[in-house]
Amino acid sequence: MSFENLGLTAELLRAIREQGYTEPTPIQRKAIPAILTGKDIMAAAQTGTGKTAGFTLPLLQQLAINPLPKGQRPVRALVLTPTRELAAQVGDSMENYGRHTGLRAAVIFGGVKINPQIEKLRRGVDMLVATPGRLLDHVGQKTVDLSQIEILVLDEADRMLDMGFIHDIRKILALLPSNSSRQNLLFSATFSDEIRKLANRLLDQPELIEVARRNTTAERIKQTIHPVDKGRKREMLSHMIGSRNWRQVLVFTRTKHGANRLAKQLERDGLSASAIHGNKSQGARTRALAGFKSGDIRVLVATDIAARGLDIDQLPHVVNYDLPNIAEDYVHRIGRTGRAGNEGEAISLVSADEYRLLNDIERLTKTKIPRVVIKGYEADPSSQAEPNQVGKNSSRGTQLESKKGAAKNRAETGRRRSDNGGSKSSRGDTGEKQTAIKRPHKHIQRQHSEEKSRSPQRRSRTKRDKEIAALLGG
């Protein structure tokens, strides 16, 4: 089947050819015709299968073939994403595929100056891609009107709920036209049974689209577990990168501090490396990603904030330096490789304290991942899991660590304010002062980091699902 068989307009087909694509992916073959009928959709597909184009193309067509009177340009389509990187990726897709339609799109997220975004919105846009926090900033500033939204897309919906955006989403939904007067699309790489049930109550008789068993990993990704003592992970990682001559490696750590530390250690080992996470300014994140794509940076060390939205052509290697606390995040991490039909390799360095996390992953994916011991780095058989550090929801140990971290952050914030003479400047993640607009304190906190306070590691799924149920009236 070709794109010509999906009912797309000549303008979109031309743009698709210019991007070098000839055949739609399975999710695109199923989603595009369904969305063009105007139905609500809940679609689950493995990451890297082209789901962004799966909703971008029909969205563009719906708006293009139903133009408004000349001179009117309200926001007609809204795409919500959990991270800045994913928002930027969706925005690029809209620009690339919509270049011959005459439609305008804007991308807004925190961590950058708000004034250029305000100017773009004032000029008028048809489509808006946004992270929830920054969108509410604009709503508070009265710089965006959502009352004429015709199509709503929740991209990576499960991730948004995991990151604690449920209350922001509730506020945004209250600003939109009623469910029955707009089309609602939920796209995600994974859906838990609970999310599926709750989403069915939010959508209006949705069509379910699945192109593979839920929570599976791409078949073209070779997965391997390397058992290793915790203290020798960095040494083994450097050895593997050097001895195997890996030129482009994406490495995931569990914490921001761990990402920074590992990047510095790899630099000392002679490997060009950079870290990317929620505490980095948007400019720093963009530069690091650009350097990684160009080959100037050999190793990109990231937290789970980067697991969604990183779109790197033919990325050969992904390494889990730390296993994620939430099993679903493993699927998203390794989904950065093996994209668009390419081969990929996903390696996990697993120490004794992570075996319960590994069991969670294998139970979720219904896959027994091969174990391979690297000579010279054999794990000490006498080593045992550290107390309060194993399992998906290790409660008291994690809670104490979180409280200590929070206290440290408060102390550091106090010191920074003292260094600045006690002033409460309005700053984003870039650290650049925004003097044109005075913003309420709660918006400053939200702008400072869309993701910072929303770590999925610290959220109970039971608590999250109760919040969602309350949102939906359950």
N, C-alpha and C positions, 0 to 999 in steps of 0.2 A: 504494500500500500504506500502511496506517495502523499505528500501534503495536498496535492490537487484534489484528492478524493475526500478531504475532510470538510469541504465547503468554505474554505477561506477565500477572501477577496484577492484580486490580482495584485493590489498594493502590498498585502502581507506576503503573498507568495514571492514577489520580487525581493522583498527584504530577507526572506528566508534563504533564497538562493544566494544573495549577497553575503550571508553569513556562512555559506558553504555547506548547508544541510540539504539533504535530498530525501531522506525517509524519516518519518516521525517515530519516536520511541513508543513503547507499549502504553505508557501513561498518557502520552499525547494523543494516540489513536483513540483511546477511550474517553478522555476528558474533553477534548476540544469539541466534538460533535454534541456531547451532552450539555456543555455550557452554552453552546450556541442556541440550544432550545429554550434557554431561560430557566432551567431547573436549578435548584439548590444542589450543591455537590459536597460530599465528604470523600476525599481521595487520599489514599495511602499508597506511597510508592517508595522504593529504596532510594536513598539519597544518591544523587549523581545520574538520575534517569531522565532528566529534562522536565521535571514537574514545573519549574518556573515558567518555561515557555508554554507548558500545558494550560496555564491559566492566563498568561499574558496575551497570547495570540487571540483567543476568543474574546477577551475583555476589550482589546483594541478594536476588534471587528464590531462588537456590540455598540460601542460608542460611535464609531465612524459611520455606520449605516443608519444611525438614528441621531443626526446632528440637531443641535438646538438653533434657534433663530440667530442670525448674524448679530454680533455684538454681545451675546451672552456667553459667559464662560465660567459657570460655577464648577466646583469640584463634583464630579459625577461618579468617580470610582475611588475607593480607598483600600489600600493594601497595608495591613498591619504586620510587622515583623518583630521578632524579639531582639535583634541585634543590628548594629550599624552596618556591619559587613554584609549581612543578608539584605538589608534595605538598599544598600548601594548596588548589590548584584541585581536585584529586581528592577531598580531604576535603569541600570544599563540595558537590561533586556527590553524594557519599554522603549528606550531610545533607539535601540538597534532595529527592533521589529516595527516600530511605529513611525519611522522616518519619512514614509511616503503617505501618511494618513492626515497630516496637518494637526494631529493632537499634541497637546503639551502635557508634560509630566514634571513633577517636582519630588525631590527626596528630602525628607527632614528627619534629623536625629540629633541627639544631644552631643556635647563635647566639642561643638564648634559654635561660632558666633551666630546669633539668631537673626541679626539684621538682614544679611543677604537672603535668608529664607523668607523673611517678611516681604522684601522687595519682589521676590519671584512670585509669591502668592498674590500680591497686589496686581501683578500684570495678568493674572488669570491662568489657571491650569485646569485641565480636564481630569487628570489622574494624580493621586497623591499617595506616595509610599512613605510610611512613617513608623517610627518606634512609638509605643504608647505614651511614654513620659513626655517626650518633646512635643507630641501632638497636643497633649493637654496644656503644655506651656502656651502654645499658639491659641488654643481655645480661651485660655485665661487672658491673653493679650487681645482677644477679639480680632485676630488676624486671619482666621479661617472659619468658614461656614460649612457645616456638615449636613445641613438640612435637605440637600438635594442629591444625596448619595443614591445611586442606582445599583451599584455593585460593591459588595464588601467582600474582601478576601482576608482570611486569617491564615497567614503562611507560617508553617512550623507552630501550629496552634498548641500542641502539647508542650513545646518548649516555653511558650509564653506563660502557660499555666504553671509549669515547674518553676519558672523564675519569679513567680509572685506577681504577675501583671493582672491578676484577676480583678482587682478593684479598679485599676485604670481602664480595663476593658469594659467593665460595667458602666463607668462614667461615659465612655465613648459611645457605647450602644444606646445610651439614653439620649444622645444628641442626634441620632440617625433617624430616618424615616422608619416606619414600622416594618417588622419582618416581612409581612406579606407584600409590601410595596417595593422591596428591593431583592436582588439576587444575592445569596450568601454562599460563599465557597470556602471550605476548610481543606487546606492541603498540608500534609505532613508526612514525614518519613515513617513515623510510628504512631500507633493509636492503642492505648490500653483499653481494655474492655470497659472500664469506668468512663473514660473520656468519650468513647463511642456512644454509650448510653446517654450521657449528658448532652453531647453534641446533637443527638437525634431530637432532643427536646428544644434545642435552640434553633435548629434549621426547620424549614417548612417542607416536609415530605422529601427529604434529600435522597439523591441517588448515590449509592455507595460504589466507589470505584477502587478496586485493589488489583494490582498487577503482579503481586507476589505475596506469599504468606507474610503476615505482619511480623515486624521485628526481626526480619531476616537480614543477612548481610549479602552483598553482591557476590555472585558466583565467581566472578573473575578476580576476586581478592584472595590471595594466598595468606592464610592466617597461621601464625606460629607463636608458641609460648616458649620463652627462654627462662627457666628457673635460675634465680641468682640471689645472692645475699644482698640485702638492702644497701649495705655500705659499699658495694662494688658495682652498682648500677651505672654510675657515671663513667667509671673506668671501662666497663664492657661496652657501653654505647660508643665511646670514642674509638675503641678498638674496632667495632663493627663498621663504623662509618669509614674509617681509614683503610682497613684491610680489604673491604669490599668496594672501595672507591665510589661510595654513594655521593652523588653531586647535589641532590636535592632531597632533604629529609624533613618531614613535619613531625615534631615531637610534642606529645601532650603530657603536661604535668597536672597535678591536682590543685595546686595553689599558685597564686600570683608570685609570692615570694620564692617559691620553688622554681618557677619559670625564670625569674631574674637570676637566681643563683646558678641554675644549670647553664644558662646562656653564657654567663661570665666564666664558668669552669671550662666550657667547651672552647671559648675564645683562648683561654690559657693553654689548652691542648693543641692550639694551632688551627682550629676549625672556625671559619667565619660564621657567627651565630647572632641571632637577635631574638628578643622576647616580645610577645604580643598578648595583651590581656586587658581587662577592664580598667585598670588604673592608668594605662598609657593614654596619652592624648590622642585625639583622632589623627592628628598630623603624624605622630610617631608610629601609629598603627599602619597608616597608609604607606609611609616610607618603608617600614619593615616588610610589608607585604609586596610592595613594588620591587624591592631589592631581592626578595626571595624568588619572585617570578622571573626576574631578569638573570638570575644566577649569581649575582654579587654576594648574596647571603646563601650559604650552603645549608645551614640548619635553622629552621624557624621553630622556636619553642613557644607553645601556646597553652592556654587554659581552655576549658570547655566553651568559653565565650566565642572561640574561633571555630568550634566544631560545626556551627551552622553558618552558611553563607560564604565560606571560603571556596572559591571556584578556581582551581588551578589545573590547567590543561596537562594531562599526562603526568601527574604527580606520581612518582614510582614507589615511594616509601612513606609509611606512617608508623611511628613508634609510640606505644603507650609506655612512657617512662614510669608513670603511676597509673594503675587501673582506676577508672572513674567510680565514684560512690554509687552512682545510679546506672544500672545495667544498660538502659536504653541509650545512654550517652556513648557507650562503646560502639554501637551501630553507627552513630553520627560521626564519631571520630574517624573510624576506618573508612567511612564513606567518602572521605576526601580523596582517596585513591581509587583506582579501578573505575573511573567515571567514563561515561559515553562509550562504553564498549572496550576500553583499554584495560590492560592487565595492571594489577597492583599488588603490593605486598604490605601486610599489616603485622607488625611484630610487637609483642607485649613482654616487657621485662617484669617478671612476677617474683616477689619475695614472699617469705613464709606468712607474713601478716596480711597478704592480699588474697589468699586462697579462697576465702569465703566470697569475696567480690568476684573472683573468677568463676566460682560455682554459680553465682547469680547470673553472670553473663551467659554461661553455657546453658543454663536452664531457660533463659529468655530466648536465645537464638536456636535452641534445640540442636546444638552443634558441639561435638567434642573436639576442642582445638588441639592439634598435635603439640606435644612437648618435645623440645630439642635442647639438649644440654650442650653448651659450648665448652670445649676443652680448655681447661685452665680457669674457668669461671664457675665450676660446679658449686651448687649451693651446699652449705654446711648442713648435713643431715640432722645435727643436734639443735639447729636453730628452730625457735618456736615463734608462733604469732605473738606480737606484743599485746598486752591486755588493753581492752577498750579501744582497739584500733581496727578491729576486723569487722566485716559485715557491712551491709548496706545502711543500716540505721543504728550504728553503735552509739548509744544514747549518751550516757553520762560523760564518757571521755570526750566525745565530740562537743557536748554542750560546754564543758569546762574550757576546752580549747577555744571555742567560739567566744566565750565571755572574756577570756584573756585577750584574744585578738581585738575584741571590741573596745576593751579598756585601753589597749595600746593605741588604737586608732584615735580614741578621744584625746589621749595625752598628746599624740603627735599633732592633732588639729589645734589643741590649745597652744602648743609651742609655735606652730606656724602663725597663728593669729598674734601671738606675742611678738614674734619677729616682724610682723607687719604693723606694729603699733596698735594692735587690738582692733583694727578696722575690719569690718565684715564686707569685703569687696564682692561684687557679683562676678563670679568666675566660673567658667566651664572647665572641661577636662584639659583644654589648651592652656589654662592659666592666664588667658588674656582678659583683661578687664573689659566689661561691657558697660559703657557709660550711657549709651543712648536710651536704654530701656531699664527702668528700675523694676526689679522682679521680686515677688513675694519670696520669703525665705524657703517655703516648701518647694517652689519651683527651682530655686538655686540648688537645693539638695537633689532634686530629680535630674536636673541638667548635669550636675557634677558627675553622675554616672548612671546611665540607663540600667546597668547590670550590677553595679557594685554591691548593693545590699540585697540582691535577690539570688544568692547562691542556692542552686537546687540541692546541694549537699545538706543544707540545714533545714530543709522543708520536709515534713512528713507527708507522704502521699495521702494518708487518711485525712489529715487536716486540710490538704489542698482540695480533695474531692468534696469535703463538707462545704468548703467555701464556694466551690463551683455549683454545688447543689443549691446553696442559698441564693446564688446569683440567678439561677434558672427557675427559682420558685419551688424547689424540691425540698 
